[in-house]
């Protein structure tokens, strides 16, 4: 399990936008002992635990539901889950700035911005937006990983070494996350100035791998990079054995691209 509050406190930098929430998040899990003559701070048992990114997205959706009450615990949940998703390269296509810069008043997003978006897309009923419409907007939020995303603190070289050698941190990931990381790495290796490079794969892989093969592979695993309901359903069509193959094949593709780029350089 991932403790989102601990993740925030370990990863936050004073220069970041999110640092404005530091005192609040640090203090949320501390209470004063009323039975001590000189009260001292003690840790409470409030936890902010998730299993993975999909669970973080599910929690974010719950926090955006109409009529959600933002007590101190829920406010902290909103900030730490937004921070976690942002740090892992996610943005919401309909609301691209909210994970990067969540408002200090959460309802500025969960009420006002969602309401404005609904009006701009003609989802209003007269001068109001119905709760059912708000729930549908929240359910259809499209979480996407930026094509330039690499794990926190990593260079492209580090990401390649971690995935290509199947190191322990990569082995411990869920299989869907492995495929997502492979998809991101392939894109980062191939994309230059907004365009995908065409490589002569025959120089390394004979006729076993072509540019068309790589294109088809990227297309096939695209659903692992998104967290929309449609993408999640699309992933369900893959068996576990097929996913294992995609990981192994994807690593071969990553190694081939890396080798060709080094040859060209």
C-alpha positions as a Markdown table, in Angstrom:
| # | Residue | x | y | z |
|---|---|---|---|---|
| 1 | Unk | 0.0 | 0.0 | 0.0 |
| 2 | Unk | 1.1 | 3.6 | -0.7 |
| 3 | Unk | 0.7 | 6.2 | 2.0 |
| 4 | Unk | -0.1 | 9.3 | 0.1 |
| 5 | Unk | 0.5 | 11.7 | 2.9 |
| 6 | Unk | 4.0 | 10.2 | 3.5 |
| 7 | Unk | 4.6 | 10.3 | -0.3 |
| 8 | Unk | 3.7 | 14.1 | -0.3 |
| 9 | Unk | 5.9 | 14.9 | 2.7 |
| 10 | Unk | 8.9 | 13.0 | 1.2 |
| 11 | Unk | 8.6 | 14.3 | -2.4 |
| 12 | Unk | 7.5 | 18.0 | -2.0 |
| 13 | Unk | 9.9 | 20.8 | -2.8 |
| 14 | Unk | 9.6 | 24.3 | -1.4 |
| 15 | Unk | 9.6 | 25.8 | -4.9 |
| 16 | Unk | 6.6 | 23.8 | -6.0 |
| 17 | Unk | 3.0 | 25.1 | -6.2 |
| 18 | Unk | 1.9 | 22.2 | -3.9 |
| 19 | Unk | 4.1 | 23.4 | -1.1 |
| 20 | Unk | 1.4 | 25.9 | 0.0 |
| 21 | Unk | -0.5 | 22.9 | 1.4 |
| 22 | Unk | 2.5 | 21.6 | 3.4 |
| 23 | Unk | 1.6 | 22.9 | 6.9 |
| 24 | Unk | -1.9 | 21.6 | 6.5 |
| 25 | Unk | -0.9 | 18.2 | 5.3 |
| 26 | Unk | 1.8 | 17.8 | 7.8 |
| 27 | Unk | -0.5 | 18.7 | 10.7 |
| 28 | Unk | -3.5 | 16.7 | 9.6 |
| 29 | Unk | -2.3 | 13.5 | 11.2 |
| 30 | Unk | -1.3 | 15.1 | 14.6 |
| 31 | Unk | -3.5 | 15.6 | 17.6 |
| 32 | Unk | -2.9 | 16.8 | 21.1 |
| 33 | Unk | -3.0 | 14.4 | 24.1 |
| 34 | Unk | -5.7 | 15.8 | 26.4 |
| 35 | Unk | -4.6 | 13.7 | 29.3 |
| 36 | Unk | -1.1 | 15.2 | 29.5 |
| 37 | Unk | -0.5 | 18.1 | 31.9 |
| 38 | Unk | 1.7 | 19.6 | 29.2 |
| 39 | Unk | -0.1 | 18.6 | 26.0 |
| 40 | Unk | 2.2 | 17.2 | 23.3 |
| 41 | Unk | 1.7 | 16.3 | 19.7 |
| 42 | Unk | 1.0 | 12.6 | 19.0 |
| 43 | Unk | 0.3 | 10.8 | 15.7 |
| 44 | Unk | -3.3 | 9.8 | 15.1 |
| 45 | Unk | -4.4 | 6.8 | 13.2 |
| 46 | Unk | -5.7 | 8.7 | 10.2 |
| 47 | Unk | -4.2 | 7.1 | 7.0 |
| 48 | Unk | -4.3 | 8.0 | 3.4 |
| 49 | Unk | -3.6 | 4.6 | 1.7 |
| 50 | Unk | -4.0 | 3.5 | -1.9 |
| 51 | Unk | -2.9 | 0.4 | -3.7 |
| 52 | Unk | -2.0 | 1.9 | -7.1 |
| 53 | Unk | -2.7 | 4.7 | -9.6 |
| 54 | Unk | -6.1 | 3.2 | -10.6 |
| 55 | Unk | -7.2 | 3.3 | -7.0 |
| 56 | Unk | -5.9 | 6.9 | -6.7 |
| 57 | Unk | -8.0 | 7.9 | -9.7 |
| 58 | Unk | -11.1 | 6.2 | -8.2 |
| 59 | Unk | -10.5 | 8.2 | -5.0 |
| 60 | Unk | -10.2 | 11.4 | -6.9 |
| 61 | Unk | -13.5 | 10.8 | -8.7 |
| 62 | Unk | -15.2 | 10.1 | -5.3 |
| 63 | Unk | -13.9 | 13.4 | -4.0 |
| 64 | Unk | -15.4 | 15.3 | -6.9 |
| 65 | Unk | -18.9 | 13.9 | -6.5 |
| 66 | Unk | -21.7 | 16.5 | -6.0 |
| 67 | Unk | -22.4 | 17.3 | -2.3 |
| 68 | Unk | -19.1 | 15.9 | -1.2 |
| 69 | Unk | -18.3 | 17.4 | 2.2 |
| 70 | Unk | -14.8 | 18.8 | 2.6 |
| 71 | Unk | -13.8 | 18.2 | 6.2 |
| 72 | Unk | -10.1 | 18.4 | 7.0 |
| 73 | Unk | -9.6 | 14.7 | 6.2 |
| 74 | Unk | -11.2 | 14.9 | 2.8 |
| 75 | Unk | -9.4 | 18.2 | 2.0 |
| 76 | Unk | -6.1 | 16.4 | 2.7 |
| 77 | Unk | -7.2 | 13.4 | 0.6 |
| 78 | Unk | -7.9 | 15.8 | -2.3 |
| 79 | Unk | -4.5 | 17.4 | -2.1 |
| 80 | Unk | -2.4 | 14.3 | -1.6 |
| 81 | Unk | -4.2 | 12.2 | -4.2 |
| 82 | Unk | -3.9 | 15.1 | -6.7 |
| 83 | Unk | -0.2 | 15.5 | -5.9 |
| 84 | Unk | 0.4 | 11.7 | -6.4 |
| 85 | Unk | -1.3 | 11.7 | -9.8 |
| 86 | Unk | 0.5 | 14.8 | -10.9 |
| 87 | Unk | 3.8 | 13.4 | -9.9 |
| 88 | Unk | 3.1 | 10.2 | -11.8 |
| 89 | Unk | 2.5 | 12.2 | -15.0 |
| 90 | Unk | -1.3 | 12.3 | -15.1 |
| 91 | Unk | -3.5 | 15.1 | -16.3 |
| 92 | Unk | -7.3 | 15.2 | -16.9 |
| 93 | Unk | -8.0 | 15.9 | -20.6 |
| 94 | Unk | -11.2 | 17.9 | -19.8 |
| 95 | Unk | -9.5 | 19.8 | -16.9 |
| 96 | Unk | -5.8 | 19.8 | -17.8 |
| 97 | Unk | -4.6 | 22.2 | -15.0 |
| 98 | Unk | -6.4 | 20.9 | -11.9 |
| 99 | Unk | -3.8 | 18.2 | -11.0 |
| 100 | Unk | -1.0 | 20.6 | -11.7 |
| 101 | Unk | -2.5 | 23.5 | -9.7 |
| 102 | Unk | -5.4 | 22.4 | -7.5 |
| 103 | Unk | -7.3 | 25.3 | -6.0 |
| 104 | Unk | -7.0 | 26.2 | -2.3 |
| 105 | Unk | -10.8 | 26.2 | -2.2 |
| 106 | Unk | -11.6 | 22.7 | -3.5 |
| 107 | Unk | -15.1 | 23.7 | -4.6 |
| 108 | Unk | -13.6 | 26.2 | -7.1 |
| 109 | Unk | -13.0 | 23.0 | -9.1 |
| 110 | Unk | -15.5 | 20.5 | -7.9 |
| 111 | Unk | -18.4 | 23.0 | -8.1 |
| 112 | Unk | -17.5 | 26.0 | -10.2 |
| 113 | Unk | -15.1 | 24.7 | -12.9 |
| 114 | Unk | -17.1 | 21.6 | -13.5 |
| 115 | Unk | -20.3 | 23.7 | -13.7 |
| 116 | Unk | -18.6 | 26.1 | -16.2 |
| 117 | Unk | -17.5 | 23.1 | -18.3 |
| 118 | Unk | -21.0 | 21.7 | -18.3 |
| 119 | Unk | -22.4 | 25.0 | -19.5 |
| 120 | Unk | -19.8 | 25.4 | -22.2 |
| 121 | Unk | -20.7 | 21.9 | -23.5 |
| 122 | Unk | -24.5 | 22.6 | -23.5 |
| 123 | Unk | -25.2 | 20.2 | -20.6 |
| 124 | Unk | -27.2 | 22.6 | -18.7 |
| 125 | Unk | -30.9 | 22.4 | -17.8 |
| 126 | Unk | -31.9 | 26.0 | -18.1 |
| 127 | Unk | -29.7 | 28.0 | -15.7 |
| 128 | Unk | -28.6 | 25.0 | -13.7 |
| 129 | Unk | -26.6 | 21.8 | -13.9 |
| 130 | Unk | -28.2 | 18.7 | -12.5 |
| 131 | Unk | -26.4 | 16.4 | -10.1 |
| 132 | Unk | -26.8 | 13.5 | -12.5 |
| 133 | Unk | -25.0 | 15.6 | -15.1 |
| 134 | Unk | -22.2 | 16.4 | -12.7 |
| 135 | Unk | -21.8 | 12.8 | -11.8 |
| 136 | Unk | -21.6 | 11.8 | -15.4 |
| 137 | Unk | -18.9 | 14.5 | -16.0 |
| 138 | Unk | -16.9 | 13.1 | -13.1 |
| 139 | Unk | -17.3 | 9.5 | -14.3 |
| 140 | Unk | -16.1 | 10.4 | -17.8 |
| 141 | Unk | -13.0 | 12.4 | -16.7 |
| 142 | Unk | -10.3 | 11.1 | -19.0 |
| 143 | Unk | -7.0 | 10.6 | -17.0 |
| 144 | Unk | -4.0 | 10.6 | -19.4 |
| 145 | Unk | -0.3 | 10.2 | -18.8 |
| 146 | Unk | 1.8 | 12.9 | -20.4 |
| 147 | Unk | 3.9 | 11.4 | -23.2 |
| 148 | Unk | 7.0 | 13.1 | -21.7 |
| 149 | Unk | 6.5 | 11.5 | -18.3 |
| 150 | Unk | 9.4 | 9.5 | -16.7 |
| 151 | Unk | 9.4 | 8.2 | -13.1 |
| 152 | Unk | 10.2 | 10.8 | -10.5 |
| 153 | Unk | 13.9 | 11.6 | -10.3 |
| 154 | Unk | 14.7 | 9.5 | -13.4 |
| 155 | Unk | 16.5 | 10.4 | -16.6 |
| 156 | Unk | 15.6 | 8.7 | -19.9 |
| 157 | Unk | 18.7 | 6.6 | -19.5 |
| 158 | Unk | 17.7 | 5.6 | -16.0 |
| 159 | Unk | 14.2 | 4.6 | -17.2 |
| 160 | Unk | 15.7 | 2.5 | -20.0 |
| 161 | Unk | 18.1 | 0.7 | -17.6 |
| 162 | Unk | 15.4 | 0.0 | -15.0 |
| 163 | Unk | 13.0 | -1.5 | -17.6 |
| 164 | Unk | 15.5 | -3.2 | -19.9 |
| 165 | Unk | 17.3 | -5.0 | -17.0 |
| 166 | Unk | 13.9 | -5.9 | -15.4 |
| 167 | Unk | 15.3 | -4.6 | -12.0 |
| 168 | Unk | 13.5 | -5.2 | -8.8 |
| 169 | Unk | 11.5 | -1.9 | -8.8 |
| 170 | Unk | 10.1 | -2.9 | -12.2 |
| 171 | Unk | 9.4 | -6.5 | -11.3 |
| 172 | Unk | 7.3 | -5.4 | -8.3 |
| 173 | Unk | 4.9 | -3.3 | -10.4 |
| 174 | Unk | 1.6 | -4.7 | -11.5 |
| 175 | Unk | 1.6 | -6.0 | -15.1 |
| 176 | Unk | -0.6 | -3.2 | -16.4 |
| 177 | Unk | 1.8 | -0.6 | -14.9 |
| 178 | Unk | 4.7 | -2.4 | -16.6 |
| 179 | Unk | 3.0 | -2.1 | -20.0 |
| 180 | Unk | 2.2 | 1.5 | -19.3 |
| 181 | Unk | 5.9 | 2.3 | -18.5 |
| 182 | Unk | 7.1 | 0.4 | -21.6 |
| 183 | Unk | 4.6 | 2.5 | -23.7 |
| 184 | Unk | 5.9 | 5.7 | -22.2 |
| 185 | Unk | 9.6 | 4.7 | -22.7 |
| 186 | Unk | 9.1 | 3.8 | -26.4 |
| 187 | Unk | 7.4 | 7.2 | -27.0 |
| 188 | Unk | 10.2 | 9.0 | -25.2 |
| 189 | Unk | 12.9 | 7.1 | -27.1 |
| 190 | Unk | 11.3 | 7.7 | -30.5 |
| 191 | Unk | 9.8 | 11.2 | -30.2 |
| 192 | Unk | 11.9 | 14.2 | -31.2 |
| 193 | Unk | 10.6 | 17.7 | -31.7 |
| 194 | Unk | 7.0 | 16.4 | -31.6 |
| 195 | Unk | 7.5 | 13.7 | -34.3 |
| 196 | Unk | 8.3 | 10.0 | -34.2 |
| 197 | Unk | 11.6 | 9.0 | -35.7 |
| 198 | Unk | 11.6 | 6.2 | -38.3 |
| 199 | Unk | 14.5 | 3.8 | -37.7 |
| 200 | Unk | 16.0 | 1.1 | -39.9 |
| 201 | Unk | 15.2 | -1.8 | -37.6 |
| 202 | Unk | 16.8 | -4.2 | -40.1 |
| 203 | Unk | 20.2 | -3.1 | -39.0 |
| 204 | Unk | 19.8 | -4.8 | -35.7 |
| 205 | Unk | 16.7 | -7.0 | -35.9 |
| 206 | Unk | 16.9 | -8.4 | -39.4 |
| 207 | Unk | 13.4 | -8.7 | -40.7 |
| 208 | Unk | 11.9 | -9.6 | -37.3 |
| 209 | Unk | 11.0 | -6.1 | -36.4 |
| 210 | Unk | 9.9 | -3.2 | -38.6 |
| 211 | Unk | 8.6 | 0.3 | -38.2 |
| 212 | Unk | 5.1 | -1.0 | -38.9 |
| 213 | Unk | 5.5 | -3.6 | -36.1 |
| 214 | Unk | 6.5 | -0.9 | -33.6 |
| 215 | Unk | 3.6 | 1.4 | -34.7 |
| 216 | Unk | 1.1 | -1.5 | -34.3 |
| 217 | Unk | 2.5 | -2.4 | -30.9 |
| 218 | Unk | 2.3 | 1.2 | -29.7 |
| 219 | Unk | -1.3 | 1.3 | -30.9 |
| 220 | Unk | -2.2 | -2.0 | -29.2 |
| 221 | Unk | -0.9 | -0.9 | -25.8 |
| 222 | Unk | -2.2 | 2.7 | -25.9 |
| 223 | Unk | -5.1 | 1.7 | -23.6 |
| 224 | Unk | -2.7 | 1.0 | -20.8 |
| 225 | Unk | -1.6 | 4.6 | -20.8 |
| 226 | Unk | -5.1 | 5.9 | -20.1 |
| 227 | Unk | -7.5 | 5.5 | -17.2 |
| 228 | Unk | -10.9 | 6.2 | -18.9 |
| 229 | Unk | -13.6 | 3.6 | -18.4 |
| 230 | Unk | -13.3 | 2.6 | -22.1 |
| 231 | Unk | -9.5 | 2.1 | -21.8 |
| 232 | Unk | -9.9 | 0.0 | -18.7 |
| 233 | Unk | -12.6 | -2.2 | -20.5 |
| 234 | Unk | -10.2 | -2.5 | -23.4 |
| 235 | Unk | -7.5 | -3.9 | -21.2 |
| 236 | Unk | -9.9 | -6.5 | -19.9 |
| 237 | Unk | -9.8 | -8.2 | -23.3 |
| 238 | Unk | -6.1 | -9.2 | -22.8 |
| 239 | Unk | -5.4 | -12.4 | -20.9 |
| 240 | Unk | -2.6 | -12.4 | -18.3 |
| 241 | Unk | -0.4 | -14.5 | -20.6 |
| 242 | Unk | -0.9 | -12.0 | -23.4 |
| 243 | Unk | 0.1 | -9.1 | -21.1 |
| 244 | Unk | 3.2 | -11.0 | -20.1 |
| 245 | Unk | 4.1 | -11.4 | -23.8 |
| 246 | Unk | 3.5 | -7.7 | -24.3 |
| 247 | Unk | 6.0 | -6.9 | -21.5 |
| 248 | Unk | 8.6 | -9.2 | -22.9 |
| 249 | Unk | 8.1 | -8.0 | -26.5 |
| 250 | Unk | 8.0 | -4.4 | -25.4 |
| 251 | Unk | 11.4 | -4.8 | -23.6 |
| 252 | Unk | 12.8 | -6.2 | -26.9 |
| 253 | Unk | 11.5 | -3.2 | -28.8 |
| 254 | Unk | 12.9 | -0.8 | -26.2 |
| 255 | Unk | 16.4 | -2.4 | -26.4 |
| 256 | Unk | 16.3 | -2.4 | -30.2 |
| 257 | Unk | 15.3 | 1.3 | -30.4 |
| 258 | Unk | 18.0 | 2.2 | -27.8 |
| 259 | Unk | 20.6 | 0.3 | -29.7 |
| 260 | Unk | 19.7 | 1.9 | -33.0 |
| 261 | Unk | 19.8 | 5.4 | -31.5 |
| 262 | Unk | 23.2 | 4.8 | -30.1 |
| 263 | Unk | 24.4 | 3.5 | -33.5 |
| 264 | Unk | 23.1 | 6.6 | -35.2 |
| 265 | Unk | 24.8 | 8.9 | -32.6 |
